[in-house]
Amino acid sequence: KARFNVDVRTGSEVVAIDKQKKSVTVRTALSTYEESYDYLVLSPGAAPIRPPIPGIDSEKIYTLRNIPDMDRIKKVVDSKQVRRAAVIGGGFIGLEMAEALRHRDIDVTLVELADQVFMPADSEMAQILHQHLELNSVRLMLGVGAEAFNEKNDGSVDIVLKGGSRISVDMVILAIGVRPDTQFIKSAGITLNDRGLIVVDNQMRTDAENVFAVGDAIEVTDFVSGRKVHLPLAGPANRQARIVADVIAGYNSTYKNTQGTAICKIFDITAAVTGLNEKNAKRFGIAYQKS
């Protein structure tokens, strides 16, 4: 407020948009009110996926989206009551959580439904990651998914895996991906695609007047293939926000599509990808060479 004259309202959730009246409905713990706008920028992000698996609502199962989530996880780890943890999902958050928990001397099992971690990488690169994870005492279970979570009387959680095998842990980190957090936009008449992503043009405009959208909740065009995709990454989100600011201020800025560059530190190595991988080149029928 003091530095930029920005009116920040925490504890306030936008629950509806009226594009005709150019207003939003805001709900707080104490009241609900309307706020008008000249321009509206939607940046609701993406929320962790929690599939309807038996037992998934256990308090021993955590997701990581924001700082309060991190604080809850850290508080439990600091209590020294966690000796064994399972990380469900081998993407960016799953890999970084596995590393962080190992650094706290917790026994970690990483469960991934696919046959590799770090899905943007091709399988040959992923093998290097598998070896490095195991050298750092992360137990890998690939090609299996969790089918149920059973909380036991001693406070541990039994994870029933596909095929009938079980593992018993004190904490579960659920990191199987994200979905756009756009439920409140559906009733506003702003166009979403079939995956719930907000459709925008190259200036980040939606099909509602003076309404823009950026970040993990929007559909983007892949730089290489030209296809519409979901790439929830920080770099593109930052660029999109700056372009919206330009457009609102009267500058003719445009977004040049998303190449999909992602970098992840895993213990002593760094994995990085950019552009199309071999799997997608095959899927899209694009000729490629590999080395």
C-alpha positions as CSV (number, residue, x, y, z in Angstrom):
1,K,0.0,0.0,0.0
2,A,2.7,2.5,1.0
3,R,5.0,1.7,-1.9
4,F,2.7,1.1,-4.9
5,N,-0.7,2.3,-3.6
6,V,-2.1,-1.2,-4.2
7,D,-5.2,-2.0,-2.1
8,V,-4.5,-5.6,-1.0
9,R,-7.4,-7.5,0.5
10,T,-6.5,-10.8,2.0
11,G,-9.1,-13.3,3.3
12,S,-11.3,-12.2,0.4
13,E,-12.6,-14.7,-2.2
14,V,-14.1,-13.6,-5.6
15,V,-17.1,-15.9,-6.0
16,A,-18.8,-14.4,-9.1
17,I,-18.2,-12.1,-12.0
18,D,-20.9,-10.0,-13.7
19,K,-19.3,-8.9,-17.1
20,Q,-22.4,-6.8,-18.0
21,K,-22.3,-4.7,-14.8
22,K,-18.4,-4.9,-14.8
23,S,-18.4,-6.1,-11.2
24,V,-17.2,-9.0,-9.0
25,T,-18.8,-10.5,-5.9
26,V,-16.3,-10.8,-3.0
27,R,-16.9,-13.0,0.0
28,T,-15.1,-12.5,3.3
29,A,-15.5,-14.2,6.7
30,L,-17.8,-11.4,7.8
31,S,-19.7,-10.3,4.7
32,T,-20.2,-10.4,0.9
33,Y,-20.0,-7.3,-1.2
34,E,-19.7,-6.1,-4.9
35,E,-16.6,-4.4,-6.3
36,S,-16.8,-2.6,-9.7
37,Y,-13.9,-2.6,-12.3
38,D,-12.8,-0.9,-15.4
39,Y,-10.4,-3.7,-16.2
40,L,-10.4,-7.2,-14.6
41,V,-7.3,-9.4,-14.6
42,L,-8.0,-13.1,-13.7
43,S,-5.0,-14.9,-12.2
44,P,-6.6,-17.7,-10.1
45,G,-3.8,-20.2,-10.7
46,A,-4.1,-24.0,-10.5
47,A,-5.0,-26.2,-7.5
48,P,-3.6,-29.6,-6.7
49,I,-5.6,-32.5,-8.0
50,R,-7.2,-34.7,-5.3
51,P,-8.9,-37.6,-7.0
52,P,-11.8,-39.4,-5.3
53,I,-9.7,-42.2,-3.8
54,P,-10.9,-43.9,-0.6
55,G,-9.3,-42.2,2.4
56,I,-7.9,-39.3,0.5
57,D,-9.4,-36.8,3.0
58,S,-7.1,-38.0,5.8
59,E,-5.3,-35.3,7.8
60,K,-2.1,-37.2,7.1
61,I,-2.3,-36.4,3.4
62,Y,-0.9,-33.1,2.4
63,T,-0.8,-31.0,-0.8
64,L,1.5,-28.1,-1.5
65,R,0.3,-25.1,-3.2
66,N,1.1,-22.1,-1.0
67,I,3.0,-20.9,2.0
68,P,0.4,-22.0,4.6
69,D,0.5,-25.5,3.1
70,M,4.3,-25.4,3.4
71,D,4.0,-24.2,7.0
72,R,1.7,-27.1,7.9
73,I,4.0,-29.7,6.4
74,K,7.1,-28.1,8.1
75,K,5.3,-28.1,11.5
76,V,4.6,-31.8,11.3
77,V,8.2,-32.6,10.2
78,D,9.6,-30.4,12.9
79,S,7.6,-32.3,15.5
80,K,9.9,-35.3,14.8
81,Q,6.8,-37.6,14.6
82,V,7.5,-38.4,10.9
83,R,9.9,-41.2,10.2
84,R,8.5,-42.5,6.9
85,A,6.9,-40.5,4.1
86,A,5.4,-41.3,0.7
87,V,5.4,-38.8,-2.1
88,I,2.7,-39.6,-4.7
89,G,3.7,-38.1,-8.0
90,G,7.1,-37.7,-9.7
91,G,6.7,-34.2,-11.1
92,F,8.5,-31.0,-10.0
93,I,6.8,-30.7,-6.6
94,G,7.0,-34.4,-5.9
95,L,10.7,-34.5,-6.7
96,E,11.5,-31.4,-4.7
97,M,9.5,-32.6,-1.7
98,A,11.3,-36.0,-1.8
99,E,14.6,-34.2,-1.7
100,A,13.5,-31.8,1.1
101,L,12.2,-34.7,3.3
102,R,15.4,-36.8,2.7
103,H,17.4,-33.8,3.9
104,R,15.4,-34.0,7.2
105,D,16.4,-37.7,7.5
106,I,13.0,-39.0,6.7
107,D,12.6,-42.4,4.9
108,V,11.0,-41.5,1.5
109,T,9.1,-43.6,-1.0
110,L,8.2,-41.9,-4.3
111,V,5.2,-43.5,-6.0
112,E,4.6,-42.6,-9.7
113,L,2.0,-44.1,-12.0
114,A,4.1,-43.6,-15.1
115,D,7.2,-45.5,-15.8
116,Q,9.4,-42.5,-15.2
117,V,9.7,-39.4,-13.0
118,F,10.0,-35.8,-14.5
119,M,7.6,-36.5,-17.4
120,P,8.7,-33.7,-19.7
121,A,12.1,-35.4,-20.0
122,D,12.7,-38.3,-22.4
123,S,13.1,-41.7,-20.9
124,E,16.9,-41.9,-21.4
125,M,17.3,-38.7,-19.3
126,A,14.8,-39.9,-16.7
127,Q,17.0,-43.0,-16.1
128,I,19.8,-40.7,-14.8
129,L,17.3,-39.1,-12.4
130,H,16.1,-42.6,-11.2
131,Q,19.7,-43.6,-10.4
132,H,20.4,-40.4,-8.7
133,L,17.3,-40.6,-6.5
134,E,18.1,-44.1,-5.5
135,L,21.7,-43.1,-4.7
136,N,20.2,-40.6,-2.3
137,S,18.1,-43.3,-0.6
138,V,14.7,-42.4,-2.2
139,R,12.8,-45.6,-2.8
140,L,11.2,-45.5,-6.3
141,M,8.0,-47.3,-7.1
142,L,7.2,-46.7,-10.8
143,G,4.3,-47.9,-12.8
144,V,2.0,-48.1,-9.8
145,G,-0.7,-45.9,-8.5
146,A,-2.4,-45.4,-5.1
147,E,-5.8,-47.0,-4.9
148,A,-6.7,-46.3,-1.2
149,F,-5.4,-44.7,2.0
150,N,-6.2,-46.3,5.3
151,E,-5.4,-44.4,8.5
152,K,-4.5,-46.8,11.3
153,N,-4.9,-46.5,15.1
154,D,-1.2,-45.9,15.6
155,G,-1.4,-42.7,13.4
156,S,0.3,-44.3,10.4
157,V,-1.3,-44.5,6.9
158,D,-1.5,-47.7,4.9
159,I,-1.3,-47.0,1.2
160,V,-2.9,-49.7,-1.0
161,L,-1.1,-49.7,-4.4
162,K,-2.4,-51.0,-7.7
163,G,-1.7,-54.7,-7.8
164,G,-2.4,-55.1,-4.0
165,S,1.0,-54.2,-2.5
166,R,1.0,-51.8,0.5
167,I,3.3,-49.4,2.1
168,S,2.9,-47.9,5.6
169,V,4.0,-44.3,6.3
170,D,3.5,-41.4,8.7
171,M,2.9,-38.7,6.1
172,V,1.7,-38.6,2.5
173,I,2.5,-35.7,0.1
174,L,0.1,-35.7,-2.8
175,A,1.7,-34.2,-5.9
176,I,0.0,-35.7,-8.9
177,G,-0.6,-32.6,-10.9
178,V,-2.8,-29.5,-11.0
179,R,-6.1,-28.3,-12.5
180,P,-7.1,-24.7,-13.3
181,D,-8.9,-23.1,-10.4
182,T,-11.6,-21.6,-12.6
183,Q,-14.9,-23.0,-11.1
184,F,-16.1,-19.4,-10.2
185,I,-15.6,-18.3,-13.8
186,K,-17.9,-20.9,-15.4
187,S,-21.1,-19.0,-14.6
188,A,-19.8,-15.7,-15.8
189,G,-20.1,-16.6,-19.5
190,I,-16.3,-16.2,-20.1
191,T,-15.2,-19.0,-22.5
192,L,-13.3,-21.9,-21.0
193,N,-12.0,-24.9,-23.0
194,D,-13.0,-28.5,-22.2
195,R,-10.3,-28.7,-19.6
196,G,-11.5,-25.6,-17.7
197,L,-8.7,-23.4,-19.0
198,I,-9.5,-19.8,-19.8
199,V,-9.3,-19.0,-23.5
200,V,-7.3,-15.8,-24.4
201,D,-5.9,-14.1,-27.4
202,N,-2.2,-13.0,-27.9
203,Q,-2.8,-9.9,-25.7
204,M,-4.3,-12.1,-22.9
205,R,-7.8,-10.8,-23.5
206,T,-10.7,-13.2,-22.8
207,D,-13.9,-12.9,-24.8
208,A,-15.4,-10.6,-22.2
209,E,-14.9,-6.8,-22.5
210,N,-11.8,-5.5,-20.6
211,V,-11.3,-8.9,-18.9
212,F,-7.8,-10.4,-19.1
213,A,-6.4,-13.7,-17.8
214,V,-2.9,-14.9,-17.1
215,G,-0.9,-17.7,-15.5
216,D,-1.6,-21.3,-14.6
217,A,-5.4,-21.0,-15.4
218,I,-5.1,-20.2,-19.1
219,E,-4.7,-22.1,-22.4
220,V,-1.6,-21.2,-24.3
221,T,-0.2,-22.0,-27.7
222,D,2.9,-24.3,-27.8
223,F,5.7,-22.5,-29.6
224,V,7.0,-25.5,-31.5
225,S,3.8,-27.5,-32.4
226,G,1.3,-24.6,-32.6
227,R,-1.1,-26.6,-30.5
228,K,-3.2,-25.4,-27.6
229,V,-1.8,-26.7,-24.3
230,H,-1.6,-26.2,-20.6
231,L,1.8,-25.2,-19.3
232,P,1.6,-24.0,-15.7
233,L,5.0,-22.4,-15.4
234,A,6.2,-19.3,-13.5
235,G,8.2,-17.7,-16.3
236,P,5.4,-17.5,-18.8
237,A,3.0,-16.3,-16.1
238,N,5.3,-13.4,-15.2
239,R,5.6,-12.4,-18.9
240,Q,1.8,-12.6,-19.4
241,A,1.2,-10.3,-16.4
242,R,3.6,-7.7,-17.8
243,I,1.9,-7.9,-21.2
244,V,-1.5,-7.3,-19.6
245,A,-0.1,-4.2,-17.8
246,D,1.3,-2.9,-21.1
247,V,-2.0,-3.4,-22.9
248,I,-4.1,-1.7,-20.1
249,A,-1.6,1.2,-20.2
250,G,-2.0,1.5,-24.0
251,Y,1.1,-0.3,-25.3
252,N,0.7,-2.8,-28.1
253,S,2.4,-5.8,-26.4
254,T,1.7,-9.3,-27.6
255,Y,2.5,-12.7,-26.2
256,K,4.8,-14.9,-28.4
257,N,3.5,-18.3,-27.2
258,T,5.1,-20.7,-24.7
259,Q,8.1,-22.9,-25.4
260,G,7.8,-24.8,-22.1
261,T,11.2,-24.4,-20.3
262,A,11.4,-26.1,-17.0
263,I,14.4,-26.6,-14.6
264,C,14.4,-28.8,-11.5
265,K,17.2,-29.3,-9.0
266,I,17.3,-32.8,-7.6
267,F,19.9,-33.4,-4.9
268,D,23.3,-32.8,-6.7
269,I,22.0,-32.6,-10.3
270,T,19.8,-30.3,-12.3
271,A,17.3,-31.5,-14.9
272,A,16.1,-29.1,-17.5
273,V,13.9,-29.4,-20.6
274,T,12.8,-26.9,-23.3
275,G,10.6,-27.3,-26.4
276,L,9.0,-30.6,-27.5
277,N,10.2,-33.9,-26.1
278,E,10.3,-37.1,-28.2
279,K,7.0,-38.4,-26.8
280,N,5.1,-35.3,-28.1
281,A,7.0,-35.1,-31.4
282,K,5.8,-38.7,-32.0
283,R,2.2,-37.9,-30.9
284,F,2.0,-34.8,-33.1
285,G,3.6,-36.5,-36.1
286,I,6.6,-34.1,-36.1
287,A,9.8,-35.3,-37.6
288,Y,12.7,-35.2,-35.2
289,Q,16.3,-36.4,-34.6
290,K,17.7,-37.5,-31.2
291,S,21.2,-37.7,-29.9
